[in-house]
């Protein structure tokens, strides 16, 4: 089984915090669409005939595509690859794009999962982020999708930014629970270089993010989700039983995937490659029948470190036997490095698996770096 990711690099406007590859100009949209179709054909052998279990439209804002364009891409995939019956097909969408007409048209297509970028139910917060939608659209878009028969929905939320008080964060979560959304992805606001938010902070137009606030809101989130019956299956992801994101879970479990589009990444188990993050150059290269990608051959240490980083983030934990299958005896130095974190109750071990504790999740990246080979 494998997955395919399609990167749609267009947005109506730029969120101040975002560092993903996108353009607010749709000038190249027709040529980009054609290039995506051509790259699918050029990359037809990348997954070595593996059956496709998941298709994920990300971005950018994939909901800017018409339902016919989305269907054409899916048709192209099914003409090239064997796609599993019941494959998870996810479309990331902004609430303002999910009009009644758009939802109705998508209902007739193979898309069976929406990832809706809500971020907040407060208009002042959305304006601070420079989001294109407003709170009323977030609420109504979810209800419209549910009324149309879409049950597999996930919502994105952001916490840990100056405007978000504890009460507002509580209200955001209460609204999510009231909407009966089965999956939630919640991310701490991070300040990425070369974003508008980073510039505002540097110019002292905005205060820096508060790590203590972020930690408090993360712990409240985890407790609230548990009380509502959600499983905390990855640091930023929560779901009702059986509603895991199959596509993202495969990333964390090291399953192969092919990335199509500018800036998209691919992984075949031995190598990792990533396309150029430039729409015009991507289109030109694809039209010349060349994949505009850099490739990295993963060393043994790379594969060990990737497994440590991804497995520790999940509720399934780090399997010492799997670690040893990557490199014989690798568990011994790792356990020595992990001892100090176990003493601080940041890690716990059950038989041959290691897990982050609730407190340890606050330091996940630091712990993983200390365990790297």
C-alpha positions in Angstrom: 0.0 0.0 0.0 1.1 3.5 -0.7 -0.1 7.1 -0.9 -0.2 10.0 -3.4 0.0 13.6 -2.4 -1.1 16.4 -4.8 0.2 19.9 -4.0 -2.0 22.7 -5.2 0.1 25.9 -4.8 -2.6 28.6 -4.9 -4.3 30.7 -2.2 -6.7 33.6 -2.3 -4.5 35.4 0.2 -1.5 34.8 2.3 -1.9 33.8 5.9 0.6 35.6 8.0 2.1 32.5 9.6 2.3 30.2 6.6 5.6 29.1 5.1 4.2 26.4 2.7 4.8 27.0 -1.0 1.9 28.9 -2.6 1.0 31.8 -4.8 -1.8 34.3 -4.5 -1.8 34.8 -8.3 -3.8 32.2 -10.3 -1.9 33.2 -13.5 -0.3 29.8 -13.9 -3.3 27.7 -12.8 -4.2 26.2 -16.2 -0.5 25.4 -17.0 0.0 24.1 -13.5 -3.0 21.8 -13.8 -1.6 20.4 -17.1 1.8 19.9 -15.5 0.4 18.0 -12.6 -1.3 15.6 -15.1 2.0 15.2 -17.0 4.0 14.6 -13.8 1.6 11.8 -12.8 2.5 10.0 -16.0 6.3 10.8 -15.7 6.3 9.4 -12.1 4.2 6.3 -12.9 6.9 3.9 -11.9 8.0 5.6 -8.7 5.9 3.4 -6.4 6.8 0.2 -8.2 3.3 -0.9 -8.7 2.1 -0.5 -5.1 -1.6 -0.3 -4.6 -2.7 3.3 -3.7 -4.5 3.4 -0.4 -4.7 7.2 0.1 -4.9 10.3 -2.1 -4.4 13.7 -0.5 -5.0 17.1 -2.1 -3.0 19.6 0.0 -1.6 23.1 -0.5 -2.0 25.9 -0.8 -5.8 25.7 -1.1 -6.9 22.7 -3.1 -10.5 23.7 -2.8 -9.8 26.4 -5.3 -9.9 23.6 -8.0 -13.2 22.9 -9.6 -14.8 19.5 -8.8 -14.1 18.6 -12.5 -10.4 19.4 -12.1 -10.3 17.3 -9.0 -12.0 14.4 -10.7 -9.7 14.6 -13.7 -6.7 14.2 -11.4 -8.3 11.2 -9.6 -9.1 9.7 -13.0 -5.5 10.1 -14.1 -4.3 8.4 -10.9 -6.7 5.5 -11.4 -5.7 5.1 -15.0 -2.0 4.7 -14.0 -2.2 3.0 -10.6 -4.2 0.3 -8.9 -6.3 2.2 -6.3 -7.7 0.3 -3.4 -11.5 -0.1 -3.0 -12.5 2.4 -0.3 -9.3 4.4 -0.6 -9.2 7.5 1.5 -9.4 10.6 -0.7 -8.9 13.8 1.2 -9.4 17.4 0.1 -8.1 20.3 2.1 -10.6 23.1 2.0 -11.1 26.6 3.3 -14.6 27.2 4.8 -15.4 30.0 2.3 -14.8 27.6 -0.6 -17.3 25.0 0.6 -20.4 26.6 -0.9 -23.6 24.5 -1.2 -22.9 24.2 -5.0 -19.3 23.1 -4.4 -20.2 20.5 -1.8 -23.0 19.2 -4.0 -20.7 18.7 -7.0 -18.0 17.1 -4.8 -20.5 14.7 -3.4 -20.8 13.2 -6.9 -17.0 12.7 -7.1 -14.7 10.2 -5.3 -13.6 12.7 -2.6 -14.7 11.1 0.7 -12.9 13.2 3.3 -12.6 17.0 4.0 -9.8 18.6 5.9 -11.3 22.0 6.8 -9.0 24.9 7.8 -11.1 26.4 10.6 -8.2 27.6 12.8 -10.5 29.7 15.1 -14.1 30.5 15.6 -13.3 34.2 16.5 -13.3 36.8 13.8 -10.6 38.9 15.4 -8.3 35.9 15.6 -9.0 35.1 11.9 -8.3 38.7 10.9 -5.0 38.6 12.9 -4.0 35.5 11.0 -5.1 37.1 7.7 -7.4 34.1 7.0 -9.8 34.5 4.0 -12.9 33.2 5.9 -14.9 34.4 8.9 -16.2 32.4 11.9 -19.8 32.0 10.6 -18.4 30.4 7.4 -16.5 27.8 9.5 -19.5 26.7 11.3 -21.8 26.6 8.3 -19.3 24.9 6.0 -19.1 21.9 8.4 -22.8 21.6 8.7 -23.3 21.8 5.0 -20.8 19.1 4.4 -22.5 16.9 7.0 -25.9 17.5 5.6 -24.6 16.5 2.2 -23.5 13.1 3.7 -19.8 13.8 4.3 -19.1 12.1 7.7 -15.3 11.8 7.5 -14.3 15.4 8.3 -11.3 16.8 10.1 -10.8 20.4 11.3 -7.6 22.3 11.9 -7.2 24.6 14.9 -4.3 26.8 16.0 -3.4 27.7 19.6 -0.6 29.5 21.4 -0.9 33.0 19.8 -1.3 36.3 21.7 -5.0 36.8 21.0 -6.1 33.4 22.2 -7.0 33.5 25.8 -7.8 30.4 27.8 -11.5 31.1 27.6 -11.4 31.6 23.8 -9.5 28.3 23.4 -12.1 26.5 25.6 -14.9 28.0 23.4 -13.1 26.9 20.2 -13.0 23.3 21.5 -16.6 23.4 22.7 -17.7 24.5 19.2 -15.7 21.6 17.6 -17.3 19.1 20.0 -20.8 20.5 19.4 -20.3 20.0 15.6 -19.5 16.3 16.2 -16.4 16.4 14.0 -14.6 13.0 14.4 -11.0 14.2 13.8 -9.1 17.3 14.9 -5.6 18.5 14.1 -4.4 21.2 16.4 -1.1 23.0 16.0 0.8 25.4 18.2 1.5 28.7 16.4 5.1 28.6 15.2 7.0 31.6 13.8 8.7 30.4 10.6 11.4 32.5 8.9 10.5 34.6 5.9 6.8 34.8 6.9 4.9 38.0 7.5 4.4 37.0 11.2 8.2 36.7 11.6 8.6 40.2 10.1 6.0 41.7 12.4 7.7 40.3 15.5 11.1 41.4 14.3 9.7 44.9 13.8 8.0 44.7 17.2 4.6 45.1 15.6 3.6 41.8 17.2 4.8 40.2 20.5 6.7 36.9 20.3 4.8 33.7 20.9 4.6 32.6 24.6 5.8 29.1 25.2 4.2 28.8 28.6 0.8 29.8 27.0 1.3 27.3 24.3 2.1 24.5 26.8 -0.9 25.3 28.9 -3.2 25.3 26.0 -1.8 22.0 24.6 -2.3 20.3 28.0 -5.9 21.6 28.2 -6.5 20.4 24.6 -5.2 16.9 25.4 -7.4 16.6 28.6 -10.5 18.0 26.8 -10.1 15.6 23.9 -9.7 12.7 26.2 -12.9 13.6 28.1 -14.8 13.7 24.8 -13.6 10.2 23.8 -10.9 11.2 21.3 -7.7 9.2 21.0 -4.5 11.3 21.0 -2.9 9.2 18.3 -0.2 11.8 17.2 1.0 14.9 19.0 -1.1 17.2 16.9 -3.9 14.8 16.0 -6.9 13.5 17.8 -9.7 11.3 16.6 -12.7 9.3 17.6 -11.9 5.6 17.5 -11.4 4.4 13.9 -11.2 7.9 12.4 -7.4 8.2 12.0 -6.1 10.1 9.0 -4.9 7.1 7.0 -2.7 9.2 4.7 -0.9 11.0 7.5 -0.6 7.9 9.6 1.2 6.2 6.7 3.7 9.1 6.8 4.4 8.4 10.5 4.7 4.6 9.9 7.2 5.0 7.0 4.8 3.9 4.2 5.8 4.9 0.7 4.3 7.9 -1.0 4.6 9.9 -4.1 4.3 13.7 -4.1 3.1 15.5 -7.2 3.4 19.3 -7.8 5.8 22.1 -6.9 7.5 21.6 -3.5 5.9 18.1 -3.1 8.0 15.4 -1.3 8.2 11.7 -2.2 9.6 8.7 -0.3 10.2 5.2 -1.5 11.7 3.6 1.6 15.3 4.1 0.5 15.4 7.7 -0.9 13.6 10.9 -0.4 13.1 13.5 -3.1 11.4 16.9 -3.3 10.3 19.0 -6.3 11.4 22.6 -6.9 9.3 25.2 -5.0 8.7 27.5 -8.0 5.6 27.2 -10.2 7.1 28.6 -13.4 10.3 26.5 -13.2 8.2 23.4 -12.3 5.9 23.8 -15.3 8.9 24.4 -17.7 10.7 21.3 -16.4 7.7 19.0 -16.6 6.9 20.3 -20.1 10.5 19.2 -21.0 9.6 15.7 -19.5 12.1 16.2 -16.6 11.2 15.8 -12.9 12.5 19.0 -11.2 13.5 17.2 -8.0 16.4 16.8 -5.7 17.1 13.4 -4.3 18.6 12.2 -1.1 19.7 8.6 -0.5 18.9 7.8 3.1 21.8 6.4 5.1 21.3 3.9 8.0 21.5 6.8 10.5 19.0 8.8 8.5 16.5 5.9 8.6 17.1 5.4 12.3 16.6 9.0 13.0 13.4 9.3 10.9 11.9 6.3 12.7 12.8 7.8 16.1 11.3 11.2 15.2 8.0 9.9 13.6 7.3 6.9 15.9 7.7 8.8 19.2 5.1 11.3 18.0 2.4 8.6 17.9 0.4 6.6 20.4 1.9 3.4 18.9 5.4 4.4 20.2 8.9 3.5 19.2 9.3 -0.3 18.7 12.8 -1.4 19.8 12.6 -4.5 17.6 11.9 -2.4 14.5 14.7 -0.1 15.5 17.0 -3.1 15.6 15.7 -4.3 12.2 17.0 -1.0 10.7 20.4 -1.4 12.4 21.4 -4.4 14.6 21.9 -3.4 18.2 20.6 0.1 17.8 18.3 -0.2 20.8 21.2 -0.4 23.3 22.7 3.1 22.7 19.1 4.5 22.4 18.1 3.1 25.8 21.2 4.6 27.4 20.3 8.0 25.9 16.7 7.6 26.9 17.4 6.9 30.6 17.6 10.6 31.7 14.2 11.3 30.1 12.6 8.3 31.8 13.9 9.6 35.1 12.2 12.9 34.4 9.0 11.0 33.5 9.1 12.3 29.9 9.4 8.8 28.5 8.0 5.5 29.6 8.8 1.9 28.5 6.4 -1.0 28.2 8.0 -4.2 27.2 9.8 -3.4 23.9 8.2 -0.1 23.2 8.9 3.5 24.3 6.3 6.2 24.6 6.2 9.9 25.3 4.3 10.8 28.5 1.9 13.6 28.5 4.5 16.0 29.8 7.1 14.5 27.4 5.0 15.5 24.4 5.8 19.1 25.2 9.5 18.3 24.5 9.1 15.8 21.7 11.5 17.4 19.2 14.1 17.9 21.9 13.9 14.3 23.1 14.1 13.0 19.5 17.2 15.1 18.8 18.9 13.7 21.9 18.1 10.2 20.8 19.4 10.6 17.3 22.3 8.6 16.0 
